Amino acid sequence: MRSKVVQPDDIFKCTMCGDCCKGYGGTFVTKDEIDAIAGYIKTDHEGFVSKYCEMSGGKPVLARGRNGYCVFWDKMCTIHSVKPRMCRQWPFIRSVLADTDNWYVMAGMCPGIRTDVPANLIRECVARELSKSG
């Protein structure tokens, strides 16, 4: 008997709480993502990086406000239509493939993540989602 194929909605339903937009770790942004966001908020690449990014390991990450949330969080994502790949993929991220325990750690801060699904099914679902997004 085959196991059920777990779909993303079976293990994650976003509650729009913003908890994934808060804290340390940083959302890395690529040049293309910077350009897309900068265009969306009507600024240039250099201005965007200097005003809205911090550097981490020599790479730009979205800055956090005084409240600890991403600078683009205001009760909702204010750049939702152009948000970075890291944000679009959440919680279907590579670190879950490296160690499924990361799923359970993330669930501790994200009320939309289910933890009552076997780890192998979570890993399979995450791998499928990541293969779709490249």
Secondary structure, 3 states (H helix, E strand, C coil): CCCCCCCHHHHECCCCCCHHHECCCCCECCHHHHHHHHHHCCCCHHHHHHHHEEEECCEEEECECCCCEECCECCCECCHHHCCHHHHHCCCCHHHHHCCHHHHHHHCCCCCECCCCCHHHHHHHHHHHHHHHC
